[in-house]
Amino acid sequence: MAIFSVYVINKAGGLIYQYDNYVPRTEVEKTFSFPLDIVLKIHDDKVVVSFGQRDGIRGIKFIVLADPRQSGIDALLRKIYEIYSDFALKNPFYSLEMPIRCELFDQNLKSALEIAEKAGTFGPGS
């Protein structure tokens, strides 16, 4: 299970924070010689993404893109809002509606995403 991205959008609709948690590895380029022995197989894999959103008190929207099998997205959104309140809003150098550039916010968000991916949920003491 994976959490792909976290977005924070201000009330005007502007993106003020983006974090890509899961970036797939690029494959190594391969070279082939002619003629190619190609066998096509029917493969019915779909990329499905779970979409979670939480509206903040001030019109800030928190969006998480995750694997649909990932549990505890609502609890993760509450935790992200708590981290935003603690480390962005209480920062005297941060002004509302501006991009979030706070190192403590980044660190705590990354640790919250790691916990959510491993455990799946947040307990009351997280």
Sequence and secondary structure as in RCSB ss.txt:
>XXXX:A:sequence
MAIFSVYVINKAGGLIYQYDNYVPRTEVEKTFSFPLDIVLKIHDDKVVVSFGQRDGIRGIKFIVLADPRQSGIDA
LLRKIYEIYSDFALKNPFYSLEMPIRCELFDQNLKSALEIAEKAGTFGPGS
>XXXX:A:secstr
  EEEEEEE TTS EEEEEE             SS              EEEEEE TTS EEEEEE TT   HHH
HHHHHHHHHIIIIIT TT  TTS    HHHHHHHHHHHHHHHHHSS  TT 
